[in-house]
Amino acid sequence: MSTSTKPNHIGHKISRIRELRGLKQEALAFELKVSQQTVSKIEQSETVEEQILEQIAQILGVPVEGIKNFSEEAVFNIIGNSFSDNSSNNNNYLCTINPLEKIIQLYDEKVALLERLLQSEREKIELLKGKN
């Protein structure tokens, strides 16, 4: 008896894509408006109704054909062939913030906080002067 999954086990493919997307069964169940147990049964099923498959594909952000043709081996081959620790030519990361603008923003926030603190201390001093 073999424990390996059949190559066209749709439920297993849904499960693996869901895991790769960092989504829990509970989150998928919430989006589908079903229970977590229902999602578990779907992932154990070899076939899934086309309508449910379309809903799941939309939630996972992949086309239905992407689920049907999903291959873990292909995913790991792509990762293995495109990732390198010492690559200086890795242009996959694009910085979307300007670090200098972020530093200036943090500085301005700190100045505003210190000004509020100073004003609060001045108000305390005035209150204490009024009591004497």
Backbone hydrogen bonds, N-H to C=O, Kabsch-Sander energy under -0.5 kcal/mol:
donor,donor_aa,acceptor,acceptor_aa,energy
9,H,6,K,-1.6
10,I,8,N,-1.2
10,I,46,E,-2.1
11,G,45,S,-1.7
13,K,9,H,-1.8
14,I,10,I,-2.6
15,S,11,G,-2.3
16,R,12,H,-2.4
17,I,13,K,-2.4
18,R,14,I,-2.7
19,E,15,S,-2.3
20,L,16,R,-2.6
21,R,17,I,-1.9
22,G,19,E,-1.3
23,L,18,R,-2.5
28,L,24,K,-2.1
29,A,25,Q,-2.8
30,F,26,E,-2.3
31,E,27,A,-2.1
32,L,28,L,-2.2
33,K,29,A,-1.0
33,K,30,F,-0.5
34,V,29,A,-2.5
39,V,35,S,-1.6
40,S,36,Q,-2.3
41,K,37,Q,-2.2
42,I,38,T,-2.4
43,E,39,V,-2.5
44,Q,40,S,-1.0
45,S,41,K,-0.8
45,S,42,I,-1.0
53,L,49,E,-2.6
54,E,50,E,-2.3
55,Q,51,Q,-1.8
56,I,52,I,-2.7
57,A,53,L,-2.6
58,Q,54,E,-2.1
59,I,55,Q,-2.2
60,L,56,I,-2.7
61,G,57,A,-1.0
62,V,57,A,-2.4
66,G,63,P,-0.5
67,I,63,P,-1.4
68,K,64,V,-2.5
69,N,65,E,-2.5
70,F,67,I,-1.2
75,V,71,S,-1.9
76,F,72,E,-2.6
77,N,73,E,-2.2
78,I,74,A,-2.5
79,I,75,V,-2.5
80,G,76,F,-2.7
81,N,77,N,-2.2
82,S,78,I,-1.3
83,F,79,I,-1.3
87,S,84,S,-1.2
91,N,89,N,-1.0
94,L,92,N,-0.6
95,C,93,Y,-0.5
102,K,98,N,-2.1
103,I,99,P,-2.3
104,I,100,L,-2.5
105,Q,101,E,-2.5
106,L,102,K,-2.5
107,Y,103,I,-2.5
108,D,104,I,-2.7
109,E,105,Q,-2.2
110,K,106,L,-2.2
111,V,107,Y,-2.6
112,A,108,D,-2.4
113,L,109,E,-2.2
114,L,110,K,-2.6
115,E,111,V,-2.4
116,R,112,A,-2.1
117,L,113,L,-2.3
118,L,114,L,-2.6
119,Q,115,E,-2.3
120,S,116,R,-2.2
121,E,117,L,-2.2
122,R,118,L,-2.3
123,E,119,Q,-2.2
124,K,120,S,-1.9
125,I,121,E,-2.2
126,E,122,R,-2.3
127,L,123,E,-2.0
128,L,124,K,-2.5
129,K,125,I,-2.4
130,G,126,E,-1.9
131,K,127,L,-1.3
132,N,128,L,-1.0
